[in-house]
Protein backbone atom coordinates (compact mmCIF):
# COMPACT_ATOMS: atom_id res chain seq x y z
CA UNK A 1 0.00 0.00 0.00
CA UNK A 2 1.24 3.48 -0.80
CA UNK A 3 2.51 5.74 1.94
CA UNK A 4 -0.17 8.34 1.16
CA UNK A 5 -2.95 5.77 1.56
CA UNK A 6 -1.55 4.60 4.89
CA UNK A 7 -1.44 8.18 6.13
CA UNK A 8 -5.01 8.83 4.95
CA UNK A 9 -6.34 5.67 6.60
CA UNK A 10 -4.57 6.48 9.86
CA UNK A 11 -5.93 10.03 9.82
CA UNK A 12 -9.49 9.32 8.68
CA UNK A 13 -10.04 5.58 9.09
CA UNK A 14 -10.34 2.79 6.55
CA UNK A 15 -14.11 3.06 6.33
CA UNK A 16 -17.10 5.03 7.60
CA UNK A 17 -17.21 3.17 10.93
CA UNK A 18 -13.56 3.92 11.70
CA UNK A 19 -14.07 7.56 10.73
CA UNK A 20 -17.04 7.80 13.09
CA UNK A 21 -14.97 6.23 15.87
CA UNK A 22 -12.34 8.95 15.40
CA UNK A 23 -15.02 11.63 15.69
CA UNK A 24 -15.98 10.39 19.15
CA UNK A 25 -12.41 10.35 20.45
CA UNK A 26 -11.12 13.17 22.65
CA UNK A 27 -9.16 15.73 20.65
CA UNK A 28 -5.88 15.07 22.48
CA UNK A 29 -6.12 11.38 21.56
CA UNK A 30 -6.49 12.31 17.90
CA UNK A 31 -3.63 14.80 17.93
CA UNK A 32 -1.25 12.40 19.73
CA UNK A 33 -2.83 9.28 18.25
CA UNK A 34 0.41 7.31 17.90
CA UNK A 35 1.38 7.82 21.53
CA UNK A 36 -2.02 6.65 22.75
CA UNK A 37 -2.26 3.85 20.20
CA UNK A 38 1.24 2.52 20.92
CA UNK A 39 0.54 2.48 24.68
CA UNK A 40 -2.78 0.65 24.34
CA UNK A 41 -4.72 3.62 25.68
CA UNK A 42 -6.79 4.06 22.53
CA UNK A 43 -8.07 0.49 22.71
CA UNK A 44 -8.85 0.83 26.41
CA UNK A 45 -10.72 4.10 25.77
CA UNK A 46 -12.75 2.47 22.97
CA UNK A 47 -13.69 -0.44 25.25
CA UNK A 48 -14.82 1.98 27.97
CA UNK A 49 -16.75 4.04 25.43
CA UNK A 50 -18.55 0.95 24.16
CA UNK A 51 -19.38 -0.12 27.72
CA UNK A 52 -21.32 3.05 28.46
CA UNK A 53 -24.98 2.53 29.24
CA UNK A 54 -27.29 3.18 26.28
CA UNK A 55 -28.38 6.45 27.88
CA UNK A 56 -24.82 7.69 28.44
CA UNK A 57 -23.76 6.53 24.98
CA UNK A 58 -26.63 8.51 23.43
CA UNK A 59 -25.56 11.62 25.37
CA UNK A 60 -21.91 11.18 24.34
CA UNK A 61 -22.82 10.75 20.68
CA UNK A 62 -25.25 13.68 20.77
CA UNK A 63 -22.52 15.99 22.03
CA UNK A 64 -20.35 15.28 19.02
C-alpha positions as CSV (number, residue, x, y, z in Angstrom):
1,X,0.0,0.0,0.0
2,X,1.2,3.5,-0.8
3,X,2.5,5.7,1.9
4,X,-0.2,8.3,1.2
5,X,-2.9,5.8,1.6
6,X,-1.5,4.6,4.9
7,X,-1.4,8.2,6.1
8,X,-5.0,8.8,4.9
9,X,-6.3,5.7,6.6
10,X,-4.6,6.5,9.9
11,X,-5.9,10.0,9.8
12,X,-9.5,9.3,8.7
13,X,-10.0,5.6,9.1
14,X,-10.3,2.8,6.6
15,X,-14.1,3.1,6.3
16,X,-17.1,5.0,7.6
17,X,-17.2,3.2,10.9
18,X,-13.6,3.9,11.7
19,X,-14.1,7.6,10.7
20,X,-17.0,7.8,13.1
21,X,-15.0,6.2,15.9
22,X,-12.3,8.9,15.4
23,X,-15.0,11.6,15.7
24,X,-16.0,10.4,19.1
25,X,-12.4,10.4,20.5
26,X,-11.1,13.2,22.7
27,X,-9.2,15.7,20.7
28,X,-5.9,15.1,22.5
29,X,-6.1,11.4,21.6
30,X,-6.5,12.3,17.9
31,X,-3.6,14.8,17.9
32,X,-1.3,12.4,19.7
33,X,-2.8,9.3,18.3
34,X,0.4,7.3,17.9
35,X,1.4,7.8,21.5
36,X,-2.0,6.7,22.8
37,X,-2.3,3.8,20.2
38,X,1.2,2.5,20.9
39,X,0.5,2.5,24.7
40,X,-2.8,0.7,24.3
41,X,-4.7,3.6,25.7
42,X,-6.8,4.1,22.5
43,X,-8.1,0.5,22.7
44,X,-8.8,0.8,26.4
45,X,-10.7,4.1,25.8
46,X,-12.7,2.5,23.0
47,X,-13.7,-0.4,25.2
48,X,-14.8,2.0,28.0
49,X,-16.8,4.0,25.4
50,X,-18.5,0.9,24.2
51,X,-19.4,-0.1,27.7
52,X,-21.3,3.1,28.5
53,X,-25.0,2.5,29.2
54,X,-27.3,3.2,26.3
55,X,-28.4,6.5,27.9
56,X,-24.8,7.7,28.4
57,X,-23.8,6.5,25.0
58,X,-26.6,8.5,23.4
59,X,-25.6,11.6,25.4
60,X,-21.9,11.2,24.3
61,X,-22.8,10.7,20.7
62,X,-25.3,13.7,20.8
63,X,-22.5,16.0,22.0
64,X,-20.3,15.3,19.0
